[in-house]
């Protein structure tokens, strides 16, 4: 029997100025979604800075290292993948197969 999948839609702007809401959503997932796989929908991301990349990388590491489940992507945008490549965090974000 497979674990449930929780879809998290990411906003179009993932910058230091706009992260508070997403940060709270990710905290809530850590608290309330044990044993669920998380699928991040990055299709709407148009702009992301290093703070946004760090938040996502930290969430993935914390969620998976806590044995809460796996984190995967649903349609990461070109902007998201490009920012991850430039910043060298594709492995941390599980995006290395997409560039």
N, C-alpha and C positions, 0 to 999 in steps of 0.2 A: 504494500500500500504506500503510495507516494505522499509526501508531505504537502500541505496546502501551499499555494503560491500567492504572495501578496504583491500586487503591482503598485509601484510608487512612481507617479508622474513628476518629472523634474520641470521646473519653470524655465522660461526662455532666458532669463538672466540669472546666472549663478556667480555673483560677485560678492565681495566682502560687504557691500552695502545692502545686499538683498538676501543674505543667508539665514537670517533669524528664523523665519518660518520653516524653511526646510530643515534646519538644525533641530527644531522642536519635533517635527514629524519623524525624523530619524531616531531621536531619543525615545519617542513613544513606541516606535517599532521595536527597539531593543527591549523595552519594558513589557510589551504586550503581544509579541509575535514569536514566542519560542517554538522551535521545531518547524518553522515555516521557511520556505525558500522565498527570497526577495527578488523581484524582477524590476530593475530600474528602467523606466521609459525615458530615454534621453532624446527622443525625436524632436522635441520643441526647443532644445538648448541652442541658442544663437550666440551667446556670449558667456564665457566662463574664465575666471581668473585663477590664480594660484590658490586663493583661499577656498574657492569652490572645489577645486581638484583635491585639496588637502582634506576638506570635509568628507568628500565621497570616499577617498582612500582610507581615512580613519574609520568611517562607518563600516566599510567592507571588512577591514581587518578585525575590528572589534566584534562584528556580528559573526564572522566565520570562526574566529579564534575562540569565541565563547560557545562554540558548537550549537549555535542557534539554528543554523541552516546555511544554505549556499546563496550567494548573490550573483545574479546574472543580468544581462542587458537585453532590452527590447529596443531595437532601432536607435542606437546612439547616433546623434547628429554628426555631420562632418566637422562642425566647429568643436564639438566635444572631443572627438578622436584626435583632431589636429592639435588642440591644446594639450592633450595627454601626451602625444608624441613629442611635441616641442619641449614639454616640461620633464620628459623622461619617466612618466608614471603609468605607462600603458600596462605594465605587469601588475602594479598595485591595484589598478582599476579593472583588471581582467579584460583589457581591450587590445592586448598584443596581437591577437589573431585578426584584428579588423583594420590594421594599417598596412 
